[in-house]
Amino acid sequence: MIIDAHHHLWDPADRQYPWMDDSVAPIRRRFDVDDLRAATRDTGVTRTIVVQAVHDPGETTWLLEQPGPVAGVVGWVDLTAPDVADRIAAVRALPGGERLVGVRHQAQDEPDPDWLARPEVARGVRTLAAAGLVFDLLVREREHRAALTLVEAVPEASFILDHAGKPDIAHDAAETATAWRGRMADFAARPNVACKVSGLFTEAGPDWRDRPVDRYVREVVEQFGPDRSMFGSDWPVSTLATGYAEVVQRTAEALADLSSTDHEAVFGGTAERIYLVARTTQT
């Protein structure tokens, strides 16, 4: 049984997604739980964590209403709001609010590369931690230092690095790969950070089969260890590169040398412990 720790659901007819330009035209349509069930059929995926894709509380409300296999929601609240604790409580009071497991802010899209290092953001994440919620980090190289500043400012919080920090696999030059490994080492050295083995096929581009995606998958797990690594499909964004089943299969093949215990951690145990069990015991 597999837990997909990172996927999306959306309906562009309900709200605007500013990042949905013509470059992602094939996925600029509604994706709902029926689509998810069809995609996961015969893959071994039994539970999922759905992740916000826009800074809109209405999207979070909609995600919380979604039925299984969705087991948890990483939603959005304005972390910089003075009443962030009240906003979190309001989300939890919504139908399905008990399935809120974390919050994400798309810091990679902020004009300010140091947005995550702002004191008001740290205050908001501190409030998340007190509520037993995880904070997902969506960052590239530009936001790396600010993300580390935030992680160190709130050591009591649990952070999850999405998509392994989005390495530039499509341009796998020695210099860029080395720089990415250094960034991963920085995060891995912080015990309150876990990492998602997700989004790597998309980062490799349409020629991903000719790129060293497997090497990046393995290096994530080597750096963080299986107990701080978790599989995510990044569906339906991943369909820009390949189908859901192939993402699952190729990730498993890249990690074929893992013991059964370590394999179970990456493909379910870590996500269950950090997102699902931890939330239940802390709230």
N, C-alpha and C positions, 0 to 999 in steps of 0.2 A: 504494500500500500504506500502510495506516494502523496506527500503534501506539496502542492505547487505554491510556493511562498511569494509569488509575484506575478499577478496578471491584472488585466483591466477589463472593465465593462463601461460602455458609454453609449450615448445617443446624441450625436451632434444636432439633431432636430430640437432637443430640449434645452441645450445651452451651447455657448461658443467654446471651442477649444482653440486658443490662439495659435498653438503650434501645429495644427492640422492644415498645413499648406499643401500645395500641389505635389510636393515631394512624397507625401504619404496618402495620395488620393485613393489607393486601393483599400485603405482602412478608414476612410472618412465616411463611415456609415454606422448604423446601430449594431452593437455587439451586446447581446444579452445572455442570460443563463442558458437559454436553449442552444445558442451557438456554442457556449462553453461546454455543455454536456456533449454535444456532437463532437467537438474537438478532442475532448478527453476520453472518449469512448475507446476501450481496449488499450489504454495506455498505463493502467495501474494507478492513475491519479484518483484519489477518493475524496480529498478535501483541498480547499484552496484558500489563499489569502488574496483578496482583491484590493488594489491600491488606487488611490485617487489619481486623477490625470489633469485636474484643473483646480485653481484656487477658488472654489465655489462651494459653500456649505450645502447648497441644494444637491450637488452631486453626492456628497457624503450621505445625506438623508436617503437618497435613492439607493445607494449601495447597501446601506444597512437593511433595506427591505428585501434584498435579493435572497432567494432560497438556496439550498444546497445544490452543488457541493461547496458553496461559499461558507467557510467556517469563521472567518475573521475579516475585518475591514480596517485598512490603514486609510484614514480619512484626512480631512483638512479642517483646521481651525486657524484663526489669526493668532499666531503665537505672540505677536507684539501688542495685542490688545490688553489694556489694563485689567479687564475682567475675564482673562483667559480661563481661569478656574471655573467661572460660572458658565462660560461657553462650552467647556468640556462636559460639565454636568448636564447642560441642556441637550447636548448630542446624546449622551447616555440615557437620557429620559425619552428619547425618540423610540418608535417601534424598531426593534432590532438593535437598540443601542448597547445592549449587553455584549454585542459582538465587535464593538470598537476595540481594536487591539493596539492601535498606534496612530500616529499623525505623520504626514509628510508635507514638506514645502519644497517646491521646485526651485531650489536656490540657483541651479544652473541658468535659469531664465531671468534672474534678478539683474538689473543694470549694475548694481553694486556688487563686485566680487567678494567683498567682505561682509555681506549681509549676515551670514551665519555667526560672525564674530561680534555682532551688536549686543550690548548688554541686555536689551529688552528681549532679544531672542533667547539668550541664556536663561532669563527669568521665565520665559514661557516654557522652555524645555524642562526647567526645574519643576514647574508645575505639572507637566506631563509625567515626569518621573514619580512625583508624589502620588499621582493618580494610578500608578502601575502601568503606564502606557509607554510604548516604544517610540523612538523617533527615527524615521527612515531618512538617510542622507542621500540625496540625488545631486551628485557633484561630479565635475570634471577636474582637470588639472588646475583651472583658473581658481576654483573655490577650495582647493586642497588645504591651504594654510588656515583659512577661516574655519573650515570644518574641524581641523585639529584643535584650534583655539576653543571651539564650542565643546568638543569632547572633553577637553581638559578642564573647562570651566564647570562642567556638570558631571563629575565622576560617578555620581549616584544614578545617572540615567543609563538606559540601555539603548545603544545606537546600532542601526543596521545599514551598512553601506550597499546601496543598490547598484546592481550591474557592474560590480567589481571596479567602481570608479570610472567606468566607461573608457577602457583603453582603446587606443587608435589602432585596432587590429588591421583595418583596411590598409594602413600604411605602416606595416610592421618593420620599421627601420630599427636598427640596433639601439640608436640613441633614445628613441621614444619608448621602446620596450624596457630599457634599463631605467628610464625615469619613472615609468609606471610601476615597476617592481619596487622602486624606492618609496613611492607613495603608498603602495600596499603594505610595505614593511612598517611605515609610520603608523598606519591604522592598526595593523596586527599587533603592534607593541602596546596598544591600549586595550586592556582586558575587557572593557565595557563596549567594544565594537565587534560585531559579527559582520559577515559579508555574504551577499547573495551571488551565487553562480547563475547569473541571469543576464539576458540582453547581449551576450557575447556574439551570437550569430549575426544579429543585426549590426553590431559595431564592426563586424568583419566585412559587411557589404554584400552586394549580390554575388560576388565571387568567393563567398566564404569557404567553399569546399577547397579552394586553392590557398587558403590562409591557415595559419597555425592556431585555430580555435582550440583544439584539444590541449595544446600546451598552456594556453591561458587558463583553461578550466582547471587543469592539474595544479598550476602554480597558485591559484587562489586557495585551493584546499591545502596545499603544502604550507602556505604562509599562515593561514588562520587555523588550520587543523579542522578535522571533521566536526568537532563540537561547536565551532563558530562559523561553519559554512552551511548554506542551505540552497537547495535547488529552486529556481524560479523560471518559468517559461517566458515571461514578458509577452505573453499572448494578449491581444492580437497584433501588437507591434512586430512580434517575431515572424508573422506571416509575410512580412516584406522580404524575408530571407528564405524561409522554408516552413513546412507544416508543423503542427504541434507535436505529432508523434515522433517526427525526426529530431526535434529539439530534445525530447526526453531520451530517445535512443542514443543519439550521439553524445549527449552529456554522460549517460551511463557508460558508454564505451570508453570515453576518455578517462573515466574513473574506475575502469574494470579491475585495476590492481588493488583497490581498497578491500579491506576485510569486510565481512558481512555486517559487522557491528558499525564500522565506519561508514559503509554505504547507507545503512539505515539512518544514520545520523544526518548525512547530507540530504537524503531524499525524504526526510520527514521528521526525524527525532529532534533536530536542532530547531526547526521552525515550530514544532509543537511546544518545546520547552520555553522558547523565548517569547513567542507570540501568544500561545494559547494557555499553557499551564501557568506561566508566570503571571499572566493577566488575572487568571482565576484566583491565584493565591495572594496577590497583592491588593486586590480591590475589595 
